[in-house]
């Protein structure tokens, strides 16, 4: 398998690159600026909106670790995902977005998104981020000429924790443990990306993943 990682210089992106190579997956690193990079594969340095299909043509998946996780850094219409959808249109390459828990459902009735529930909102900044994420996901949902999937972290994404290495995948409903825990570390999320790719994610579908306490 060969993948391209959009945002390979982010904290999550670097972990995805290293974990993928550990599993024997070839990686194309896509970044806008040369900086602290990892991996031994092909490197593409250019603005994300100038990436071409030719840059990615020998990949099986494109993993976007920028659009949703750093959505506040972009204008809504300038998220990397929109350009990726254009260049991957009607191609064999699949797209895996690293999403947000905001557009997971609160329960199996699938009546409400997590981001629309006040009980899950920590502050105004998160509320704005959640609204942007839900809006972007609704737009992504309309696309049927690129085979996309979304992997969403649970409520708490710990950027500094070591993680457990034990993962639980679920569907598009927020994953919560019996004790109310809904947690994953950045390390475990990177591992989840690679494991999901090996499992082959369902097209046009969201998956939630959380760390399981040992």
C-alpha positions in Angstrom: 0.0 0.0 0.0 1.1 3.6 -0.6 -0.5 6.6 1.0 0.0 10.4 0.9 -0.3 12.4 4.1 -1.5 16.0 3.8 0.0 17.9 6.7 2.9 15.4 7.2 4.7 18.1 9.3 1.9 18.3 12.0 2.2 16.5 15.2 -0.4 13.9 14.1 0.9 13.8 10.5 4.4 13.0 11.6 3.1 10.2 13.8 1.0 8.8 10.9 4.1 8.8 8.7 6.2 6.9 11.2 3.5 4.4 12.1 2.7 3.7 8.4 6.3 3.1 7.6 6.6 0.8 10.6 3.8 -1.3 9.0 5.6 -1.4 5.7 3.4 1.3 4.0 5.1 3.7 1.6 4.3 7.3 2.3 4.4 10.5 0.3 4.7 13.5 2.7 2.9 16.6 1.5 3.8 19.9 3.3 3.7 23.6 2.5 7.1 24.4 4.0 10.3 22.5 4.6 10.7 22.0 8.4 10.7 19.2 10.9 9.9 16.2 8.8 10.1 12.5 9.3 9.9 9.5 7.1 12.0 8.2 4.2 9.6 8.5 1.3 8.8 11.1 -1.4 8.5 14.7 -0.3 6.2 17.2 -1.9 6.6 20.8 -0.8 4.0 23.2 -2.2 0.8 25.0 -1.2 -1.9 22.4 -0.7 -4.2 24.1 -3.3 -1.5 23.5 -6.0 -1.1 19.7 -5.4 -2.0 17.9 -8.7 -3.3 14.4 -9.4 0.1 13.5 -10.9 1.7 14.2 -7.4 -0.6 11.5 -6.0 -1.3 9.2 -8.9 0.5 6.1 -7.5 -1.2 6.3 -4.1 -4.0 4.2 -2.8 -5.1 6.7 -0.2 -4.7 10.3 0.6 -4.9 11.0 4.4 -5.8 14.6 5.2 -4.5 15.5 8.7 -5.1 19.3 8.2 -8.6 20.3 7.1 -10.7 19.4 10.1 -8.0 19.3 12.8 -6.9 22.8 11.9 -10.1 24.2 10.5 -9.8 27.5 12.3 -6.6 28.3 10.3 -8.4 28.2 7.0 -11.2 30.1 5.4 -14.1 27.7 5.1 -13.9 27.7 1.3 -10.1 27.1 1.4 -9.8 23.9 3.3 -7.4 21.5 1.6 -10.2 18.9 1.4 -12.0 20.9 -1.3 -9.0 20.9 -3.6 -8.4 17.2 -2.9 -12.0 16.4 -3.9 -11.4 18.2 -7.2 -8.2 16.5 -8.2 -9.3 13.1 -7.0 -12.6 13.2 -8.8 -13.5 9.9 -10.6 -10.1 8.5 -9.7 -9.1 5.2 -8.0 -7.5 7.0 -5.1 -9.5 7.1 -1.9 -9.6 9.9 0.6 -9.4 9.5 4.4 -10.2 12.6 6.4 -9.2 12.9 10.0 -12.4 14.5 11.3 -14.0 15.9 14.4 -16.3 14.4 17.1 -18.6 17.4 16.4 -20.4 15.6 13.6 -20.6 12.2 15.3 -24.1 11.4 16.6 -24.8 11.6 20.3 -26.6 8.2 20.3 -28.0 5.5 18.1 -31.2 7.4 17.4 -28.9 9.6 15.2 -31.0 12.7 15.8 -28.3 15.1 17.0 -24.7 15.8 16.4 -22.3 16.1 19.3 -21.4 19.6 18.3 -25.0 20.7 18.5 -25.4 19.7 22.2 -24.6 22.2 24.9 -23.6 19.5 27.3 -20.5 18.7 25.2 -19.4 22.2 24.5 -16.5 23.5 26.7 -16.4 27.1 25.6 -17.3 29.6 22.8 -14.1 28.8 20.8 -15.0 25.1 20.7 -18.5 26.0 19.7 -17.3 28.0 16.7 -14.9 25.2 15.7 -17.7 22.6 16.0 -20.0 24.6 13.8 -17.4 25.0 11.2 -16.7 21.3 11.3 -20.3 20.3 11.0 -20.8 22.7 8.1 -17.7 21.3 6.3 -18.9 17.7 6.9 -22.3 18.4 5.4 -20.6 19.7 2.3 -18.3 16.7 2.1 -21.3 14.4 2.5 -22.7 15.7 -0.8 -19.6 14.5 -2.7 -20.1 11.1 -4.4 -17.5 11.2 -7.2 -14.6 10.6 -4.7 -14.6 7.6 -2.4 -14.0 9.3 1.0 -14.2 8.1 4.6 -13.7 10.0 7.9 -12.0 8.8 11.1 -13.1 10.9 14.1 -11.5 11.1 17.5 -13.8 10.9 20.6 -14.4 13.9 22.9 -10.9 14.2 24.3 -7.9 14.2 22.0 -4.8 14.2 24.2 -1.8 15.7 22.4 0.7 14.7 25.0 -0.4 11.4 26.4 1.4 8.1 25.6 -1.9 6.2 24.9 -2.7 2.6 25.6 -2.2 1.0 22.2 -5.6 -0.7 22.5 -8.2 0.8 20.3 -12.0 0.5 19.9 -13.6 1.4 16.5 -17.3 2.2 16.3 -19.6 3.6 13.8 -20.7 7.3 13.4 -22.0 7.5 17.0 -19.7 9.0 19.7 -17.8 6.2 21.4 -18.1 6.4 25.2 -16.9 3.8 27.7 -18.9 2.4 30.6 -17.2 4.8 32.9 -18.0 7.7 30.7 -14.6 7.9 29.2 -14.3 9.2 25.6 -10.5 9.6 25.1 -7.7 9.0 22.7 -4.1 10.1 22.6 -2.4 11.5 19.4 -0.2 8.5 19.4 -3.2 6.1 19.4 -5.0 8.2 16.8 -2.0 7.8 14.4 -2.1 4.0 15.0 -5.8 4.0 14.4 -5.3 5.7 11.0 -3.0 2.9 9.9 -5.2 0.1 11.3 -8.3 1.5 9.7 -6.5 1.7 6.3 -5.6 -2.0 6.7 -9.2 -2.8 7.5 -10.4 -0.8 4.4 -12.8 1.9 5.7 -16.4 2.0 4.3 -16.9 4.6 1.6 -19.0 7.7 2.5 -19.0 6.8 6.2 -17.6 8.1 9.5 -15.9 5.9 12.1 -15.1 6.9 15.7 -12.2 5.5 17.6 -11.1 5.7 21.2 -8.4 4.3 23.4 -9.2 1.5 25.8 -7.7 1.6 29.2 -5.5 -1.5 29.9 
